[in-house]
Amino acid sequence: MGGGLTIFSGWDWFMSIVIIDDDPRITALLKRTLTFEGYAADVAGNGADGLRLVLSGSPDLVVLDIMMPGMDGWEVCRRIRAEKDVPVLMLTARDEVADRVKGLDIGADDYLVKPFALEEFLARVRALLRRRKISSEVSGTLCFADLILNTGTREVYRSGREIRFTAKEYDLMLYFMEHPRQVLTRDMLMERIWGYDYGGESNVLEVYVNMVRQKLEEGGEKRIIHTVRGVGYVLREAP
C-alpha cells in the first residue's frame, strides 16, 4: 500500500466512516489516512463490535474486512443491509471471483482486494460517498441518525414521529441537516435564516434553536443539536 495523499475539501469533510477489521495495523493505517483526508473515522476490531457501532450511529460509509473471527464480514454486511442504507466497501485478501460476487450479492457496494494502494482506497471511498450524496439529492431526503427530512414535502420525522415545524424552524433544521457534525457559527446561521439586514431581537437565534430542540426531544429522544460555547451550534449525536 502506497502513500502520496492529497487533502480534499468541500462536502468530503465531516463525513463519518466506520472501519471494521481485526488487523490493528490495517485499522491504524486507514484511520490515520482517513483522518488526514478530513473524514471522521471510527474503528472496531471485530464484527460484533463493528455491527453495534454502525447500527447505533449514522455513518456515511462502512469499510469492512471479510475474514474475521466470530462474526465474519459476510454476516456483518447482511445485518447492516437489513437495517441501514449505508455504502459498504469490503476489504479482503481473497480475490476469487466467487467471493467478489458473493460480497456484491449480499449488499456490498464495492470490493477491494488486499494489499491495495492507499490512492485506490481513497478513490473508492470518494466514489461511494459521492454516489451517496447524489442519491440523497435526487431523492430529496436528508438523513442523520434517527432524523429524516424530506426537502420536497418539508416533512421531518424523528424515530418515526412526525415533527411539525414552522417555516423558520424548518429552515433552521434544514441548514443543520445540510451540515451534519459541522460547527455552525451564530453569524452563519443568522445570515442563512434571517439575512444580513435582520433588525429583530438579538436573541432570536437562541429562541428558535430552543424551540427546535423542544420539538426534537418531545418523544424523550437525546439532544442532537448541541451548543458550542462561544461559537455556535452543531448537529451531532450524543456521546
JOJOBEL-V11599 format. One record per run of one state. SS is the DSSP state (2 for helix, 1 for strand, 0 for the rest). FROM is the first residue (numbers start at 1). TO is the last residue. If there is no record, write none. Layout:
BEGIN
ss | from | to
SS | FROM | TO
SS | FROM | TO
END
This chain:
BEGIN
ss | from | to
0 | 1 | 9
2 | 10 | 12
0 | 13 | 15
1 | 16 | 20
0 | 21 | 23
2 | 24 | 36
0 | 37 | 39
1 | 40 | 44
0 | 45 | 46
2 | 47 | 56
0 | 57 | 60
1 | 61 | 65
0 | 66 | 72
2 | 73 | 83
0 | 84 | 86
1 | 87 | 92
0 | 93 | 96
2 | 97 | 105
0 | 106 | 109
1 | 110 | 113
0 | 114 | 117
2 | 118 | 139
0 | 140 | 140
1 | 141 | 144
0 | 145 | 146
1 | 147 | 150
0 | 151 | 154
1 | 155 | 158
0 | 159 | 160
1 | 161 | 163
0 | 164 | 166
2 | 167 | 178
0 | 179 | 183
1 | 184 | 185
2 | 186 | 193
0 | 194 | 203
2 | 204 | 216
0 | 217 | 224
1 | 225 | 228
0 | 229 | 231
1 | 232 | 235
0 | 236 | 239
END
